[in-house]
Amino acid sequence: MNVSRMLLPALLTAALTSAAAPALAATSADDPALLTFTPREGTVSLLTVGDTDAKLPGVPRSFRSFARAEMRGTWQDFLGGRPACKGVPHLTVRALRTDGFASGDVSERPRPGCQDGGGYVAIWAIRKGAWKEVVGTQDVPTCARLERFDIPSDIGVTQCAEGTEVIDYVHD
């Protein structure tokens, strides 16, 4: 995970958006539930990750553990595990489907003596029984990559790159 990237381009932010309020939607028992969060409700850091029930209601424990491990890895590997830098790594969940797909942002919040901030958009999915980051980018993801991982568009992935064109992405 490279968290030293610069801020997201406006096009990418527009391409990967989510609903404005937390919600839980499922049309039947066979359909996955879709949880959506505002940036304030969906953002966790190592300092707040223990409070994910309040910050990320309904998110599976497996994803919370994954998020904690990702942020801890950034803190230890890129920030030297310095206590003053523990709150620098942030993960913002924009949407999560209970069948194993999520989208959001990975970022760093600048603090004195810690690495400068940066970030990127991430798409996470369960692969081989565990959550993984399958897309991490500051660009519009390619359609082929989204299709390869069977990424559903309802997690906020509405556009993809096909060659040099940005097109609408619709995938159930």
JOHUCOR-V715105 format. One record per run of one state. SS is the DSSP state (a for helix, b for strand, c for the rest). FROM is the first residue (numbers start at 0). TO is the last residue. Records with the same first field share a line. If there is no record, write none. Layout:
BEGIN
SS=FROM-TO, FROM-TO
END
This chain:
BEGIN
c=0-8, 16-21, 25-32, 36-37, 45-47, 55-59, 79-81, 85-87, 97-99, 108-116, 127-128, 137-140, 148-151, 155-155, 157-157, 162-163, 168-171
a=9-14, 38-41, 48-54, 60-78, 82-84, 142-147, 152-154
b=15-15, 22-24, 33-35, 42-44, 88-96, 100-107, 117-126, 129-136, 141-141, 156-156, 158-161, 164-167
END
